[in-house]
């Protein structure tokens, strides 16, 4: 099926229509944040699910109850998805934890007024492309990637769900009120998960013993999360997500693009990256 059949154009970006009906987008537009809400923000395939495991464990002081009993989409729900409307989020105790893939300029008015904390995760876009290429082929609500060269073209042009990676990252790097935003990369988490958990806990103003930080980091290892049915998307029926084609928790490494892209594709990607990111001064870990 095509973009026209599966996607809605919302504020200039494609969203899968079945997950984001008009009433859920309206719900988000009218949403009222609390100052102590915690928001995980990502461009898709950048480490969202990983952070949906880490943050609840930090908030619970390492108690695994919520990550063992609640699927990640109810534990740290996406505010733009249809489920947000039925989860009674207004009744949840503080601190509430949410996820969004929205760009900074798509955020609702309350976000700018109330200024909840944000954890923004970035990942090498060539790995985001690689992960997306495999993932898009598994779901019925996304347009199939087709040949890799076509998908590369679409990805670089932002003709995929949630639009351009470049616009997403630049928009959030240029966000106002930076003191309430923590920027962290997938690669930093791969390099040193314990240190990343400790830094996230500090940002969230939770003081955790070293032993608790270690316990959390251990639980959030790729091989452990793969076994957690509340986080590995095995609860999603095959008709929506067919993990026989590719696992949601697929490889969990940095640099897999080297196994995916041809030399010419990587060169083309780098040239587009250089041009689109020329004004960005942020030092990415993958640079
Ligand atoms: P790969 O497809 O490269 O393996 P998101 O949750 O934003 O959709 O991102 C999914 C990507 O994050 C997948 O990448 C997935 O394997 C990876 N991921 C999820 N949990 C992880 C973990 N604990 N450690 C490393 N990577 C993880």
Boltz pocket constraint, residues with backbone or C-beta under 6 A from the ligand:
constraints:
  - pocket:
      binder: B
      contacts: [[A, 42], [A, 43], [A, 44], [A, 45], [A, 46], [A, 47], [A, 48], [A, 49], [A, 50], [A, 127], [A, 130], [A, 131], [A, 132], [A, 134], [A, 220], [A, 221], [A, 222], [A, 223], [A, 225], [A, 247], [A, 248], [A, 249], [A, 250], [A, 251], [A, 252], [A, 253], [A, 256]]
      max_distance: 6.0
